[in-house]
Amino acid sequence: MQHPKKKINLAMSVLDLVMVNTGGSPSQSMRNSLDLARHVERWGYNRYWLAEHHNIKGIASAATSVLIGFIAGGTSTIRVGSGGIMLPNHSPLVIAEQFGTLESLYPGRIELGLGRAPGTDRLTAMALRRGGLDESEEDFPNSVEELMSYLTPQTTGTDVRATPGEGLNIPIWLLGSSIFSAQLAAEWGLPFAFASHFAPAHLESAINIYRERFQPSKTLQEPYIMAAVNVFAADTDEEANRLFTSVQLMALGMIRRNHGLLQPPVSNMDDLWDQLEKYAVGERLKYSFVGGPAKIKNGLESFLNQTQVDEIMGVSHIYDHTARLRSFEILSLI
């Protein structure tokens, strides 16, 4: 098989939701995630992030901090973090302690990406937050500030401290699928990651706002943007298109409010959706790169010319583990 001769000069990373396959189990999915992390570490990927979701049958990454420890403990050099921790579900102090513990165990390798969505439905969000849904959109910046204060060195006396956590240099990212977190990340001089793999509509506006309003900080002197995109790479375009039907089925289930396990690929989607559903799935998965090496490279080059992002985070909900490994291997060679 021929790979493109000139590689794209861009950092590549991985976002993993620890998808559970039909006929599989959360345990097997977690073991597969560790195997993937070990492979992408060897292939030169920059970071491996796990995402917090709750009450979704096909996603096994609810206990995100625990899984970060599992992945970091089974690898040696790749950075491991959250993409992200949904901060409204948690006490900032608890997150500071959890990530302080992780950073103490795996120094220099832990990253904390923060989001303001619950990562679940309203009823589950209430169950997660025993005090109810009191936190509003306006409270998110205050919670981030509180969390950051626990991680900075304390020069004056305080009654509440994160131990471990205080004084540790844990990189903090803000995550978003709209312009809200882009504005906040710019104001505070933090790196920004956009969830364009499932929410493409506001990518360009969020990038523009972040760059225009960015204020240098001790953390970051220049804007830094990472975009999450779907990548389904295979040795041929035909095989990649077949693999892609698993995520199309997943998106179709979300539109129909039916969150199930990850389905095996099918030969023909037209028997399974109507034209409106096909359009809706296509819009949701707009930033998906599907094909053999040459097609993936051309698609990513066009995306980079359009967005000028600093890093790509690949999301690959591929049913077969071996095929998923191959997809990330091909991406590493692009």
Secondary structure, 3 states (H helix, E strand, C coil): CCCCCCCCCCEEEEEECCECECCCCHHHHHHHHHHHHHHHHHCCCCEEEECCCCCCCCECCCCHHHHHHHHHHHCCCCEEEEEEEEHHHCCHHHHHHHHHHHHHHCCCCEEEEEECCCCCCHHHHHHHCCCCCCCCCCHHHHHHHHHHHHHCCCCCCCCCCCCCCCCCCCCEEEEECCCHHHHHHHHHCCCEEECCCCCCCCHHHHHHHHHHHCCCCCCCCCCCEEEEEEEEECCCHHHHHHHHHHHHHHHHHHHCCCCCCECCCCCCHHHCCCHHHHHHHHHHCCCEEEECHHHHHHHHHHHHHHHCCCEEEEECCCCCHHHHHHHHHHHHHC
